[in-house]
Amino acid sequence: METRENAIAMSKADFRKIGYELINTISDFFDEIPEKPITTNKTPKELQQLLKHSNLPKNGLPADNLISNASKLLLEHSLFNGHPKFFGYITSSAAPIGALADLLAAAVNPNVGAQILSPMATEIEKQTIKWLAQFIGVSPNYGGVLVSGGNMANFTAFLAARTAKAPKDIKENGLLSMSKQLIIYCSKSTHTWIDKAAILFGHGTKSVRWIPTDATNKMNISFLKDTINEDLKKGHQPFIVVGTAGDVSTGVVDNLEAIASICKTYDLWFHVDGAYGIPAAIVPELKEMFHGIQEADSIALDPHKWLYSPLEAGCTLVKNPKHLIDTYSSHPEYYNFNATEDGGSLNYFEYGLQNSRGFRALKVWLALQQLGENGYTKLIKEDIVLSKYFYELADKQEELEAVTQNLSIATFRYKPKNYKEDNNYINTLNETLLDELQKGGEMFLSNAIIEGKYCLRTCIVNFRTTKKDIKECINIIVKEGRKTHNKLQKQII
């Protein structure tokens, strides 16, 4: 074939025309987000009907029609986490530069698994890793890798910890050959990833020690030390302690300095799950809260949380990057990924679970430059101020009970005026209210269980949110709370 024509290629003119139209549509969408409902709450069946084609088309369809239709489907029938009244879970409003970065990355389509396959992309990821380490206040000599999100960032560190602390023959003989059980320590507020890791990597849930928290919801350090000593007496092998820098329910940061000291005493791997909260370490007034982070053997953080990156963008940082290579490196004969003469090459397939890797770093790298340290400090501080404002307004509203506020997370619950204290009913009421608020499309929040109280939870990682939005949300919550209470009371009667 001297020439080759096919439907998948686009002429320069067609690509430009369709691309410009798409950019115009997206730029209008960014401006219109605050006026849109957060979600339309259509059922899966209704959404399927909008897709029209029940079977794969036999013949191809025009690209301009396809892009136009896809834009309409997504921009009219999605949940918009970029909406200023979106406070659910920990998904940020994504920086517009990230959307452009993903377009550019997809156009080049580098496989950032090996230097030879992605020369410039690899260098950009290396620099991004260095900058992220500097951002949170640890040595730029930390190495690391970008991954899909918090679970993968923590998994990547977990396996590196196991390789570093387990007997050296574990890679050949596996866990079954070990005479001692490897033990994991974390607080009861640690994210569920630790359960997944214990199950998926062969340890079992009985290997996890859930350390109680103190009155401030931080890991109880005295209990941690006692539990480690008990396990040593039983002949077990403690190997990792997980500290949390911003737990997902309340935003509390563990006493990282104390955990680091214990890990040093017992020669344990010190991992910090900072997927959500660790970017707040850039705020000068909060640096003391994160003391001890410099001692961490590994750190997980998610740029797609509090650095406003589009999904997916998680990151694992490791103090000694050789632990990643020891864990993940393999050299089959069909890999011709050799080091360059200057010794500067880095093949990211040796740093994590993936071989083929997309170019996640570009959107993070560009946003870090667009905002700089000062720009990020300003935005993160503003998010925290807005969260405190949410808490303060809830505390002043007689039908709301303010419960906690840490970093950019506030929790509270609706309590009807003059209603007798009945925790079970108040829990049911708030659980039902949350469902109504999520379906309503005016605002979106999530939940937290705090000392037996079912709470409404707001997390602000959103550069579009203002005090006006929060005032309006307080009114929405109270209005819907009254409606929900009346409905439940009728059902009881």
C-alpha positions as CSV (number, residue, x, y, z in Angstrom):
1,M,0.0,0.0,0.0
2,E,1.6,3.2,-1.2
3,T,-1.1,5.3,0.3
4,R,-3.6,4.3,3.0
5,E,-7.0,5.9,3.6
6,N,-9.2,5.1,6.6
7,A,-11.9,6.6,8.6
8,I,-10.0,6.9,11.8
9,A,-7.5,9.5,10.5
10,M,-8.6,13.1,10.3
11,S,-7.5,15.8,7.9
12,K,-5.8,18.8,9.4
13,A,-8.8,21.0,8.4
14,D,-11.4,18.6,10.0
15,F,-9.4,18.2,13.2
16,R,-9.0,21.9,13.6
17,K,-12.7,22.6,12.9
18,I,-13.9,19.9,15.3
19,G,-11.3,20.9,17.9
20,Y,-12.1,24.6,17.9
21,E,-15.8,23.8,18.3
22,L,-15.1,21.5,21.2
23,I,-12.9,24.1,22.9
24,N,-15.7,26.7,22.4
25,T,-18.2,24.3,24.0
26,I,-15.9,23.5,27.0
27,S,-15.1,27.2,27.6
28,D,-18.8,28.0,27.7
29,F,-19.3,25.0,30.1
30,F,-16.7,26.4,32.5
31,D,-18.5,29.8,32.6
32,E,-21.9,28.1,33.0
33,I,-21.0,25.6,35.8
34,P,-22.3,27.7,38.6
35,E,-25.7,28.1,37.0
36,K,-26.2,24.4,36.3
37,P,-27.7,21.8,38.6
38,I,-24.9,19.7,40.1
39,T,-26.7,16.5,38.8
40,T,-29.8,15.7,36.9
41,N,-30.4,12.5,38.9
42,K,-31.5,10.5,35.9
43,T,-31.7,6.7,36.4
44,P,-29.3,4.4,34.6
45,K,-32.2,3.3,32.4
46,E,-32.9,6.8,31.3
47,L,-29.3,7.5,30.6
48,Q,-29.0,4.3,28.5
49,Q,-32.0,5.5,26.4
50,L,-30.1,8.8,25.7
51,L,-27.2,6.8,24.2
52,K,-29.6,5.6,21.4
53,H,-27.4,2.9,19.8
54,S,-28.1,-0.4,21.5
55,N,-25.6,-2.2,19.2
56,L,-22.3,-1.2,17.8
57,P,-22.8,0.5,14.4
58,K,-21.9,-1.5,11.4
59,N,-20.5,1.5,9.5
60,G,-18.6,4.5,10.9
61,L,-20.3,7.8,11.8
62,P,-19.0,11.3,11.1
63,A,-16.5,12.5,13.7
64,D,-18.0,16.0,14.1
65,N,-21.5,14.6,14.9
66,L,-19.9,12.2,17.4
67,I,-18.0,14.8,19.3
68,S,-21.0,17.1,19.3
69,N,-23.3,14.4,20.6
70,A,-20.7,13.3,23.2
71,S,-20.4,16.8,24.5
72,K,-24.1,17.2,24.9
73,L,-24.4,13.9,26.7
74,L,-21.6,14.7,29.2
75,L,-22.3,18.4,29.7
76,E,-26.0,17.9,30.3
77,H,-26.1,14.6,32.2
78,S,-23.0,14.4,34.5
79,L,-22.4,15.1,38.2
80,F,-20.2,18.3,38.2
81,N,-17.6,18.2,40.8
82,G,-16.4,21.6,39.5
83,H,-19.6,23.2,40.7
84,P,-19.1,25.7,43.5
85,K,-21.7,23.9,45.7
86,F,-20.0,20.5,45.3
87,F,-18.5,19.4,48.6
88,G,-18.8,15.6,48.3
89,Y,-16.0,13.2,49.1
90,I,-12.6,14.7,48.1
91,T,-12.8,15.4,44.4
92,S,-11.6,18.9,43.5
93,S,-12.8,21.4,40.9
94,A,-10.3,20.6,38.2
95,A,-8.0,23.4,36.8
96,P,-8.8,24.3,33.2
97,I,-5.1,24.0,32.3
98,G,-5.4,20.3,33.2
99,A,-8.0,19.8,30.5
100,L,-5.7,21.3,27.9
101,A,-2.8,19.3,29.3
102,D,-4.7,16.0,28.9
103,L,-5.5,16.9,25.3
104,L,-1.8,17.6,24.6
105,A,-0.7,14.4,26.4
106,A,-3.2,12.3,24.4
107,A,-2.0,13.8,21.1
108,V,1.6,12.8,21.7
109,N,0.5,9.6,23.5
110,P,3.9,8.7,25.2
111,N,4.2,5.5,27.1
112,V,5.8,6.7,30.3
113,G,7.0,3.3,31.3
114,A,10.5,3.6,29.8
115,Q,12.8,6.5,29.0
116,I,13.3,5.5,25.4
117,L,9.5,5.4,24.9
118,S,8.9,8.8,26.5
119,P,12.0,10.9,26.6
120,M,10.5,14.3,27.4
121,A,7.5,12.9,29.3
122,T,9.8,11.0,31.6
123,E,11.9,14.1,32.4
124,I,8.7,16.1,33.1
125,E,7.5,13.4,35.5
126,K,10.8,13.3,37.3
127,Q,10.6,17.1,37.8
128,T,7.0,16.9,38.9
129,I,8.0,14.3,41.6
130,K,10.8,16.6,42.8
131,W,8.4,19.6,42.9
132,L,5.7,17.7,44.8
133,A,8.3,16.7,47.4
134,Q,9.4,20.3,47.8
135,F,5.7,21.4,47.9
136,I,4.9,19.4,51.0
137,G,8.2,20.1,52.7
138,V,10.3,17.0,52.3
139,S,13.7,16.5,50.6
140,P,13.6,16.9,46.8
141,N,15.7,13.7,46.8
142,Y,12.6,11.7,47.5
143,G,11.8,9.6,44.4
144,G,8.4,8.5,43.3
145,V,5.9,7.7,40.6
146,L,2.5,9.1,39.5
147,V,-0.4,6.6,39.8
148,S,-4.1,6.7,39.3
149,G,-5.2,7.8,42.8
150,G,-5.0,7.2,46.6
151,N,-5.5,3.5,46.7
152,M,-2.7,2.9,44.1
153,A,-0.4,5.4,45.8
154,N,-0.8,3.7,49.1
155,F,-0.5,0.2,47.6
156,T,2.7,1.1,45.8
157,A,4.2,2.2,49.1
158,F,2.9,-0.7,51.0
159,L,4.6,-3.2,48.7
160,A,7.8,-1.3,48.9
161,A,7.6,-1.4,52.7
162,R,7.1,-5.1,52.7
163,T,10.0,-5.8,50.4
164,A,12.2,-3.6,52.6
165,K,11.2,-5.0,56.0
166,A,10.3,-8.7,55.2
167,P,13.0,-11.4,55.0
168,K,15.0,-11.1,51.8
169,D,13.7,-14.4,50.4
170,I,10.1,-13.2,50.3
171,K,10.2,-12.5,46.5
172,E,11.2,-16.1,45.9
173,N,9.3,-18.0,48.6
174,G,6.3,-15.7,49.3
175,L,4.4,-15.1,52.6
176,L,3.7,-18.8,53.2
177,S,7.3,-19.6,53.8
178,M,7.5,-17.1,56.7
179,S,7.6,-18.3,60.2
180,K,6.4,-14.9,61.6
181,Q,3.3,-13.0,60.6
182,L,3.9,-9.5,59.2
183,I,1.8,-7.0,61.1
184,I,0.4,-3.6,60.0
185,Y,-0.5,-0.7,62.3
186,C,-2.9,2.1,61.5
187,S,-5.6,4.2,63.3
188,K,-9.3,3.3,63.2
189,S,-9.8,6.3,61.0
190,T,-7.4,5.1,58.3
191,H,-9.0,4.9,54.8
192,T,-10.2,1.5,53.7
193,W,-7.3,1.0,51.3
194,I,-5.4,-0.7,54.1
195,D,-8.0,-3.4,54.3
196,K,-7.7,-3.9,50.5
197,A,-3.9,-4.1,50.7
198,A,-4.0,-6.7,53.5
199,I,-6.5,-8.9,51.5
200,L,-5.1,-8.4,48.0
201,F,-1.4,-8.9,48.9
202,G,-1.9,-12.0,51.0
203,H,-1.7,-10.8,54.6
204,G,-5.3,-11.1,55.6
205,T,-7.3,-8.7,57.6
206,K,-6.2,-10.3,60.9
207,S,-2.7,-8.8,60.2
208,V,-4.1,-5.3,60.6
209,R,-4.0,-3.7,64.0
210,W,-6.6,-0.9,64.2
211,I,-5.2,1.5,66.8
212,P,-7.9,3.5,68.7
213,T,-7.9,7.2,68.4
214,D,-7.6,9.7,71.3
215,A,-10.1,12.5,72.2
216,T,-8.9,14.5,69.2
217,N,-9.3,11.6,66.8
218,K,-5.6,11.1,66.3
219,M,-3.9,7.7,66.6
220,N,-3.4,6.9,70.3
221,I,0.4,6.7,70.5
222,S,0.6,4.9,73.8
223,F,-1.8,2.2,72.6
224,L,0.3,1.9,69.4
225,K,3.5,1.3,71.4
226,D,1.8,-1.2,73.7
227,T,0.3,-3.1,70.7
228,I,3.7,-3.4,69.0
229,N,5.2,-4.8,72.2
230,E,2.4,-7.3,72.5
231,D,2.9,-8.5,68.9
232,L,6.7,-8.9,69.4
233,K,6.0,-11.0,72.5
234,K,3.7,-13.2,70.5
235,G,6.5,-13.8,67.9
236,H,5.0,-11.7,65.2
237,Q,7.0,-9.3,63.0
238,P,5.7,-5.7,62.9
239,F,6.7,-4.0,59.6
240,I,4.7,-0.8,58.9
241,V,2.9,1.9,60.7
242,V,0.5,4.1,58.7
243,G,0.0,7.7,59.8
244,T,-2.8,9.8,58.4
245,A,-2.3,13.4,57.2
246,G,-5.9,14.4,56.9
247,D,-8.4,11.6,57.5
248,V,-11.2,11.4,55.0
249,S,-14.0,11.8,57.6
250,T,-12.9,14.7,59.7
251,G,-9.6,16.0,58.2
252,V,-7.6,15.2,61.4
253,V,-3.8,14.9,61.1
254,D,-2.1,12.2,63.3
255,N,0.9,13.1,65.5
256,L,3.4,12.3,62.8
257,E,6.4,13.2,64.8
258,A,5.5,10.7,67.6
259,I,4.8,7.9,65.0
260,A,8.1,8.6,63.3
261,S,9.9,8.2,66.7
262,I,8.2,4.8,67.4
263,C,9.0,3.6,63.9
264,K,12.7,4.5,64.4
265,T,12.7,2.8,67.8
266,Y,11.3,-0.5,66.4
267,D,12.8,-0.3,62.9
268,L,9.5,-0.1,61.2
269,W,8.5,1.5,57.9
270,F,6.8,4.8,58.4
271,H,4.2,5.5,55.8
272,V,2.0,8.6,55.6
273,D,-1.3,8.6,53.9
274,G,-1.6,12.2,52.9
275,A,-3.7,11.6,49.9
276,Y,-6.0,14.4,50.9
277,G,-4.4,16.6,53.5
278,I,-0.7,16.8,53.0
279,P,-0.8,19.7,50.5
280,A,-1.9,21.9,53.5
281,A,1.7,21.5,54.7
282,I,2.6,24.4,52.3
283,V,0.6,26.8,54.5
284,P,3.1,28.4,56.9
285,E,0.7,28.5,59.8
286,L,0.1,24.8,59.5
287,K,3.6,23.5,59.2
288,E,3.8,22.5,62.9
289,M,0.8,20.2,62.3
290,F,2.8,18.2,59.8
291,H,6.1,17.9,61.9
292,G,7.6,14.5,61.4
293,I,6.7,14.2,57.7
294,Q,10.4,14.5,56.8
295,E,11.0,11.2,58.6
296,A,8.5,9.3,56.4
297,D,9.8,6.4,54.4
298,S,6.9,6.9,52.0
299,I,4.1,9.3,51.4
300,A,0.9,9.1,49.4
301,L,-0.7,12.2,48.0
302,D,-3.3,12.9,45.3
303,P,-2.9,16.0,43.1
304,H,-6.5,15.3,41.9
305,K,-7.7,16.1,45.4
306,W,-6.2,19.3,46.8
307,L,-4.0,20.4,43.9
308,Y,-7.0,20.8,41.6
309,S,-5.8,18.3,39.0
310,P,-8.2,16.5,36.7
311,L,-8.6,12.8,37.5
312,E,-6.5,10.6,37.5
313,A,-3.5,11.9,39.4
314,G,-2.1,10.2,42.5
315,C,1.5,10.0,43.6
316,T,3.8,7.9,45.8
317,L,6.9,9.5,47.2
318,V,9.7,7.3,48.7
319,K,12.6,8.6,50.7
320,N,15.0,6.0,49.2
321,P,13.7,5.3,45.6
322,K,15.8,2.1,45.5
323,H,13.1,0.5,47.5
324,L,10.8,0.9,44.6
325,I,13.3,-0.6,42.2
326,D,13.9,-3.5,44.6
327,T,10.1,-4.2,44.6
328,Y,9.0,-3.6,41.1
329,S,12.0,-4.0,38.7
330,S,12.1,-6.9,36.3
331,H,14.1,-7.4,33.1
332,P,12.5,-9.8,30.6
333,E,14.5,-10.5,27.4
334,Y,12.0,-8.6,25.3
335,Y,12.7,-5.3,27.2
336,N,15.5,-3.3,25.5
337,F,15.3,-0.4,28.0
338,N,18.9,0.1,29.0
339,A,20.4,3.0,30.9
340,T,21.9,5.8,28.9
341,E,25.6,6.5,28.9
342,D,25.3,9.5,31.3
343,G,23.4,7.2,33.7
344,G,20.5,9.6,33.9
345,S,17.7,7.5,32.4
346,L,14.8,6.4,34.6
347,N,12.4,3.7,33.5
348,Y,9.1,4.1,35.4
349,F,8.0,0.5,34.9
350,E,10.6,-0.2,37.6
351,Y,8.9,2.1,40.1
352,G,5.4,0.7,40.3
353,L,2.8,-1.8,39.2
354,Q,2.2,-0.5,35.7
355,N,4.3,-1.2,32.6
356,S,2.3,0.9,30.1
357,R,1.7,4.3,31.7
358,G,-0.1,7.4,30.5
359,F,1.3,10.8,30.8
360,R,-0.4,11.9,34.1
361,A,2.4,14.3,35.0
362,L,1.8,16.9,32.4
363,K,-1.4,18.4,34.0
364,V,0.2,18.4,37.4
365,W,3.4,20.0,36.1
366,L,1.7,22.7,34.3
367,A,-0.7,23.6,37.2
368,L,2.3,23.8,39.6
369,Q,3.9,26.3,37.3
370,Q,0.7,28.3,36.6
371,L,0.0,28.8,40.3
372,G,3.4,28.5,41.9
373,E,3.9,28.0,45.7
374,N,2.2,31.3,46.5
375,G,-0.8,30.7,44.3
376,Y,-1.4,27.3,45.9
377,T,-0.9,28.6,49.4
378,K,-3.6,31.2,48.7
379,L,-6.1,28.7,47.4
380,I,-5.6,26.1,50.1
381,K,-5.8,28.8,52.8
382,E,-9.1,30.1,51.3
383,D,-10.6,26.6,51.2
384,I,-9.8,26.2,54.9
385,V,-11.3,29.6,55.7
386,L,-14.4,28.7,53.8
387,S,-14.7,25.3,55.7
388,K,-14.4,27.2,59.0
389,Y,-17.1,29.6,57.8
390,F,-19.4,26.6,57.0
391,Y,-18.9,25.3,60.5
392,E,-19.5,28.7,62.1
393,L,-22.8,29.2,60.2
394,A,-23.9,25.7,61.1
395,D,-23.0,26.4,64.7
396,K,-25.2,29.6,64.7
397,Q,-28.1,27.9,63.0
398,E,-30.4,26.5,65.7
399,E,-31.5,23.6,63.6
400,L,-28.0,22.4,62.9
401,E,-25.5,20.8,65.3
402,A,-21.9,21.6,64.3
403,V,-19.7,18.6,65.1
404,T,-16.1,19.0,63.8
405,Q,-13.9,21.2,61.6
406,N,-10.3,20.3,60.5
407,L,-8.4,21.4,57.4
408,S,-11.1,21.9,54.8
409,I,-13.6,19.4,56.2
410,A,-16.6,20.4,58.4
411,T,-19.2,18.1,59.8
412,F,-22.6,18.8,61.2
413,R,-26.1,17.4,61.4
414,Y,-29.7,18.5,61.1
415,K,-31.7,18.5,64.4
416,P,-35.3,19.7,64.3
417,K,-36.2,22.6,66.6
418,N,-37.6,21.6,69.9
419,Y,-37.3,17.9,69.1
420,K,-36.4,15.6,71.9
421,E,-32.9,14.1,71.8
422,D,-33.1,10.7,70.1
423,N,-29.8,9.8,68.4
424,N,-31.2,6.9,66.4
425,Y,-33.9,9.1,64.9
426,I,-31.5,12.0,64.3
427,N,-29.2,9.5,62.5
428,T,-32.0,8.2,60.3
429,L,-33.1,11.7,59.6
430,N,-29.7,12.9,58.5
431,E,-29.1,9.7,56.4
432,T,-32.4,10.3,54.6
433,L,-31.6,14.0,54.3
434,L,-28.3,13.3,52.7
435,D,-30.0,11.1,50.0
436,E,-32.4,14.0,49.3
437,L,-29.7,16.6,49.0
438,Q,-27.6,14.4,46.7
439,K,-30.6,13.8,44.4
440,G,-31.8,17.4,44.5
441,G,-29.1,18.8,42.3
442,E,-28.7,22.1,44.3
443,M,-25.7,21.0,46.3
444,F,-23.7,17.8,46.9
445,L,-22.1,16.6,50.2
446,S,-21.3,13.3,51.8
447,N,-21.4,11.7,55.2
448,A,-19.3,10.8,58.2
449,I,-20.0,8.7,61.3
450,I,-18.5,10.5,64.4
451,E,-18.9,8.9,67.8
452,G,-22.1,7.2,66.7
453,K,-23.5,10.4,65.1
454,Y,-24.5,10.2,61.4
455,C,-23.2,13.6,60.2
456,L,-23.4,15.6,57.0
457,R,-19.9,16.2,55.7
458,T,-18.5,19.0,53.5
459,C,-15.0,19.0,52.1
460,I,-13.9,22.1,50.2
461,V,-11.2,21.6,47.6
462,N,-12.9,23.9,45.2
463,F,-11.5,27.1,43.8
464,R,-15.0,28.2,42.6
465,T,-16.7,28.1,46.0
466,T,-17.5,31.5,47.8
467,K,-19.1,32.5,51.1
468,K,-22.3,33.2,49.1
469,D,-22.4,29.6,48.1
470,I,-22.0,28.4,51.7
471,K,-24.7,30.8,53.0
472,E,-27.1,29.4,50.3
473,C,-26.2,25.8,51.2
474,I,-27.0,26.3,54.9
475,N,-30.4,27.5,53.8
476,I,-30.9,24.6,51.4
477,I,-29.9,22.1,54.2
478,V,-32.3,23.6,56.7
479,K,-35.2,23.8,54.2
480,E,-34.7,20.2,53.0
481,G,-34.1,19.1,56.6
482,R,-37.6,20.4,57.6
483,K,-39.2,18.6,54.6
484,T,-37.5,15.3,55.4
485,H,-38.4,15.5,59.1
486,N,-42.0,16.1,58.3
487,K,-42.1,13.2,55.9
488,L,-40.5,10.8,58.4
489,Q,-42.9,12.0,61.1
490,K,-45.9,11.2,58.9
491,Q,-44.4,7.7,58.3
492,I,-44.0,7.1,62.1
493,I,-47.6,8.2,62.7
